[in-house]
Amino acid sequence: MRWPARRRGTPPPPRGAAALALASLASAATVLAGCSTGGPQSTLDSVGFGARRAEGLFWLMFWISMAVFVEVLAFLGWALLRRRRHTVRAGGGDATGFVVVLGVAIPAVILLPVYGRNLADLDALARPPGAPATTVELIGHQWWWEVRYPERPGAVTANEMHIPAGRTVRVLLRTADVQHSFWVPQLMPKTDLIAGKVNQTLLHADRPGTYRAQCAEYCGKQHAFMALVVTADPVDRFEAWLARAAAPAPAPTSQAEQRGRAVFEGGACASCHTVRGTTAHGTVGPDLTTIGSRWSIGAGAVPNDRGHLGGWVANSQTVKPGNYMPPQPVPASDLPDLLTYLQSLR
C-alpha cells in the first residue's frame, strides 16, 4: 500500500494532531483517576453474586477498550512520524485488506467473546447460590417504594428493605403507575418494573450492611428522589425486625403522643396513610407504622428528623415539589404533638 505524497508547497501536518493525541491520553488518565472502586452506589464494590458478574464484565470491556485505545494512538503516532520523516509516492494501492483486517476481523474477534461472556452472565444471574429463602414484594410509585413481605402478612414499609445476609431473596417487582427500574449497584444489576407485568430479580448480600438503591428509569419530575436502602441483617436480627414490622404500632406512652395520635386519626392524614393498630387505613400514601425509624423522608429527599418532618407535614411541596401529598391544614398548636407521635412510631 502506498501513501499519497505531500505536494510541493503543502505545509506539513499540523502540530495540533500531536496535541490531540496528548489531550486524549490526558483525558483517559483523568477518567481513570475519577474511577471509584468503593462507595454506596459503586458497581465496582460488589457484595453480591449478581453485582460480581456485572463488575467482571465491566472490567473485561474496560481493558479491551484500553487496549484498542492504545493501539489507535500507536497507529496515529506511527502515521505522524512516517508523514514527517519520509517522502512517499502517490499510488493507487489497494487498501481493502487493511480495512478488512482492522475494520472487520479484529472487531469480530473482540466482540464475539464479549457477547459469549454476556450470555454466560445472563445464565448465571438466573442461577443464584441457593434457593430463595424469602420473598419480598416491591411496588414502585411516583416517587417512593412500597415494600411488602407476603410470607408475613402485615409487614409493610416504605423506602427501605431488610433482607437476611448470606441468603438469596426473591424480589417481585411491579409498578402502581409508570415504568420504574430497581437497581442496587452493589448487589444486583437493574431490573425494570413494567406496567401490567410482575417482574422478578434475585438479591444476595454476602455480608451484613446497608446498600443504597435507586430508581434507574426516568419516571417523572422527582425521579432523582426515589431512593431505597437495602439492609442486609444477620438472619436472627432479620427475623426479629420482620416480627416488629408486622406488629401494630406501639400505643402512645405520653400525653403528647396521645394528643398527636388523636390529631392524626381526626385529620386528613388517616385518609391517605395507614398506621396499623389505629383507625387510619388509607392506601394512597406510604404505610407510616414505622415512620419514626426510617432513614429519610420523601425517599431520600431529606433526613428523617423533627425539623424536616414538620416541614413535610405542613407543606411537602416545599421539600419535594410535584409529589402527590397536598399541604396539610394542621393547626400550629397541634403540630408539635403530631410530630411527637409520628417520631414514636418505630
C-alpha positions in Angstrom: 0.0 0.0 0.0 1.4 3.4 -1.0 0.6 6.6 0.8 -0.1 9.8 -1.1 2.9 12.1 -1.3 2.8 15.6 0.0 2.8 18.1 -2.8 5.5 20.8 -3.1 4.5 23.8 -1.1 2.0 21.9 1.0 2.5 22.7 4.7 3.4 19.8 7.0 0.7 18.2 9.1 -0.5 20.5 11.8 1.1 20.1 15.2 -2.5 20.0 16.6 -2.6 16.3 15.7 0.1 15.5 18.2 -1.6 17.8 20.7 -4.8 15.9 20.1 -3.1 12.6 20.9 -1.6 14.1 24.1 -5.0 15.5 25.1 -6.6 12.1 24.6 -4.0 10.5 26.9 -4.6 13.2 29.5 -8.4 12.7 29.3 -8.0 8.9 29.7 -5.8 9.5 32.8 -8.4 11.9 34.2 -11.2 9.4 33.7 -9.1 6.6 35.4 -8.3 8.9 38.3 -12.1 9.5 38.8 -13.0 5.8 38.8 -14.1 4.8 42.2 -13.9 1.2 43.4 -15.9 2.0 46.5 -18.9 3.9 47.7 -22.6 3.5 48.5 -23.6 3.2 44.8 -20.5 1.7 43.1 -20.8 -1.3 40.9 -17.1 -1.8 41.4 -17.6 -2.6 45.1 -19.7 -5.7 44.6 -21.1 -7.5 47.6 -23.5 -9.9 45.8 -23.2 -12.6 43.2 -25.1 -10.5 40.6 -23.0 -7.4 41.1 -19.8 -9.5 40.8 -20.9 -10.8 37.4 -21.6 -7.2 36.2 -18.3 -6.0 37.7 -16.4 -8.8 35.9 -18.0 -7.9 32.6 -17.2 -4.2 33.1 -13.5 -4.9 33.7 -13.3 -7.2 30.7 -14.8 -4.5 28.4 -12.7 -1.8 30.1 -9.3 -3.4 29.5 -10.3 -4.4 25.9 -11.3 -0.7 25.3 -8.0 0.4 26.8 -6.1 -1.9 24.5 -7.9 -0.6 21.4 -7.3 3.0 22.6 -3.6 2.4 22.9 -3.5 0.7 19.6 -5.2 3.6 17.9 -2.8 6.0 19.5 0.1 3.9 18.3 -1.2 3.9 14.7 -1.7 7.7 14.9 1.8 8.3 16.2 3.3 6.0 13.5 1.4 7.8 10.8 2.5 11.2 12.0 6.2 10.1 12.2 6.1 8.4 8.8 4.5 11.5 7.3 7.2 13.9 8.7 10.3 11.8 8.1 9.7 10.2 4.7 8.7 11.3 1.3 6.2 8.8 0.0 4.9 8.4 -3.5 1.3 8.7 -4.5 -0.1 5.5 -5.8 -3.3 3.5 -6.4 -2.6 0.8 -3.8 -5.5 -1.3 -2.7 -6.3 -0.8 1.0 -9.1 -3.4 1.1 -7.0 -5.9 3.1 -6.1 -3.2 5.6 -9.7 -2.2 6.1 -10.9 -5.9 6.3 -8.4 -6.7 9.0 -8.7 -3.6 11.1 -12.4 -2.9 10.4 -14.0 -6.3 10.4 -11.8 -9.2 11.6 -10.3 -7.6 14.7 -13.7 -6.2 15.9 -15.3 -9.6 15.4 -12.5 -11.3 17.4 -13.2 -8.8 20.2 -16.9 -8.7 20.2 -17.7 -12.4 19.9 -16.0 -13.4 23.2 -17.6 -10.4 24.9 -21.0 -11.5 23.6 -20.4 -15.0 24.8 -19.3 -13.8 28.2 -22.5 -11.7 28.4 -24.7 -14.7 27.6 -22.9 -16.7 30.4 -23.5 -13.9 32.8 -27.2 -13.8 32.0 -27.4 -17.5 32.6 -25.6 -17.2 35.9 -27.9 -14.4 37.1 -30.8 -16.8 36.8 -29.0 -19.5 38.9 -28.4 -17.9 42.4 -26.3 -19.6 45.1 -29.0 -21.5 46.9 -32.8 -21.5 46.7 -34.5 -18.2 47.7 -35.0 -18.1 51.5 -37.7 -15.4 51.4 -39.8 -13.3 49.1 -40.2 -9.5 49.1 -42.7 -7.6 47.0 -41.5 -4.2 45.8 -44.0 -1.8 44.3 -42.9 1.4 42.6 -44.9 4.6 43.0 -44.3 8.2 41.9 -42.0 8.7 43.7 -41.5 6.2 46.5 -41.1 2.5 47.1 -43.7 0.2 48.9 -42.1 -2.9 50.4 -44.2 -5.9 51.4 -43.4 -9.3 52.9 -46.0 -11.8 51.6 -44.9 -14.5 53.9 -45.5 -12.3 56.9 -48.9 -10.5 56.5 -48.9 -7.0 57.9 -45.1 -6.4 57.4 -45.2 -3.3 55.2 -42.8 -0.5 55.0 -41.6 2.2 52.6 -38.3 3.2 51.0 -36.4 0.5 53.0 -35.9 -3.2 52.5 -34.5 -5.7 55.0 -33.1 -9.0 53.8 -31.2 -11.8 55.5 -27.4 -11.6 54.8 -25.9 -14.7 53.2 -29.3 -15.8 51.9 -30.9 -15.4 48.4 -34.0 -13.3 48.3 -36.6 -13.3 45.5 -37.9 -9.8 44.8 -41.2 -9.5 43.0 -41.4 -6.2 41.1 -44.5 -4.3 39.9 -45.4 -0.7 39.4 -48.5 1.2 40.5 -48.2 3.8 37.8 -45.4 4.4 35.3 -42.4 2.4 34.5 -39.6 2.3 37.1 -36.4 0.4 37.4 -34.9 -1.2 40.6 -31.1 -1.1 40.9 -28.9 -1.9 43.8 -25.4 -1.4 42.3 -23.5 -3.3 45.0 -25.9 -6.3 44.9 -27.6 -6.8 41.5 -28.0 -5.3 38.0 -31.1 -3.2 37.3 -34.5 -4.8 36.6 -37.5 -2.9 35.2 -40.9 -2.5 36.8 -43.3 -2.7 33.8 -47.0 -1.8 34.0 -49.2 -4.9 33.8 -46.4 -7.3 34.5 -44.8 -8.8 37.5 -41.0 -9.0 37.1 -38.6 -10.6 39.5 -34.9 -10.3 40.5 -32.7 -12.1 43.0 -30.8 -10.4 45.7 -27.9 -11.9 47.7 -25.7 -9.9 50.1 -22.5 -11.7 51.1 -22.2 -9.8 54.3 -24.4 -7.6 56.6 -24.5 -4.0 55.6 -26.7 -1.2 54.2 -26.7 -0.8 50.4 -28.2 2.2 48.5 -30.7 1.5 45.7 -32.2 3.8 43.2 -34.9 4.0 40.5 -32.9 3.8 37.3 -35.6 4.6 34.8 -36.8 8.2 34.4 -40.3 8.3 35.9 -41.2 11.9 36.2 -40.3 15.2 38.0 -38.9 13.7 41.2 -37.2 10.7 39.7 -33.9 11.7 41.4 -35.5 11.4 44.8 -36.8 7.9 44.5 -34.2 6.1 46.6 -34.3 3.0 48.7 -31.9 1.4 51.2 -31.4 -2.4 51.4 -30.3 -3.5 54.8 -28.8 -7.0 55.0 -29.1 -8.2 58.6 -27.8 -11.4 60.2 -30.5 -14.0 60.0 -31.6 -13.8 63.6 -31.7 -9.9 63.5 -33.7 -10.0 60.3 -36.3 -12.3 61.8 -36.6 -10.0 64.8 -37.0 -7.0 62.6 -39.6 -8.7 60.5 -41.7 -9.6 63.6 -41.6 -5.9 64.7 -42.5 -4.8 61.2 -45.6 -7.0 61.2 -46.8 -5.8 64.6 -49.3 -3.0 65.2 -47.9 0.4 66.1 -47.0 0.9 69.8 -49.5 2.5 72.0 -48.8 6.1 73.0 -46.9 6.4 76.2 -47.2 10.1 76.9 -49.9 12.7 76.8 -48.2 14.4 73.9 -48.2 11.2 71.9 -51.9 10.6 72.8 -52.8 14.1 71.6 -50.7 13.5 68.4 -52.5 10.3 67.7 -55.9 12.0 68.0 -54.7 14.7 65.6 -53.5 12.0 63.1 -56.7 10.0 63.2 -59.0 13.0 63.1 -57.3 14.8 60.3 -56.6 14.3 56.6 -53.6 12.0 57.4 -55.7 9.0 58.1 -57.5 9.2 54.8 -54.2 8.6 52.8 -52.0 6.7 55.2 -52.1 3.5 57.4 -50.9 3.1 60.9 -51.6 -0.4 62.0 -53.4 -0.6 65.3 -55.3 2.7 64.7 -58.3 3.8 62.7 -56.0 5.0 59.9 -56.3 2.7 57.0 -55.5 4.9 54.0 -53.8 3.3 51.0 -52.9 6.3 48.9 -49.6 7.1 50.5 -46.9 5.1 52.4 -47.7 3.0 55.4 -46.5 5.0 58.4 -46.4 2.3 61.1 -42.6 2.6 61.4 -42.1 6.1 60.1 -40.1 7.2 63.2 -37.2 4.8 62.4 -36.9 5.2 58.7 -33.7 6.6 57.1 -35.2 9.5 55.2 -38.3 11.5 54.3 -39.6 11.5 50.8 -37.5 8.6 49.5 -34.2 10.3 50.1 -35.3 13.9 49.7 -34.4 15.0 53.3 -33.2 13.4 56.5 -35.8 12.0 58.9 -35.6 14.5 61.8 -38.1 16.6 63.6 -37.5 19.8 61.6 -37.7 18.2 58.2 -40.7 16.1 59.2 -42.5 19.2 60.4 -41.8 20.9 57.0 -43.0 17.8 55.2 -46.3 17.6 57.1 -47.0 21.3 56.8 -46.2 21.6 53.0 -44.3 18.8 51.4 -44.3 20.7 48.1 -41.5 22.9 49.5 -39.5 19.8 50.2 -40.2 17.6 47.1 -42.2 19.7 44.5 -44.6 17.8 42.4 -45.3 14.9 44.8 -48.9 13.9 45.4 -49.3 15.0 49.0 -51.1 18.3 49.3 -50.3 20.8 52.1 -51.9 19.7 55.4 -54.2 22.1 57.4 -52.7 21.1 60.8 -53.1 23.9 63.4 -49.8 25.2 64.6 -50.8 24.3 68.2 -51.3 20.6 67.2 -48.2 20.2 65.0 -45.7 19.5 67.9 -47.9 16.7 69.3 -48.4 15.2 65.9 -44.6 15.2 65.3 -44.0 13.6 68.7 -46.5 10.8 67.8 -45.0 10.2 64.4 -41.5 10.0 65.8 -42.6 7.4 68.3 -43.7 5.0 65.6 -40.7 2.6 65.4 
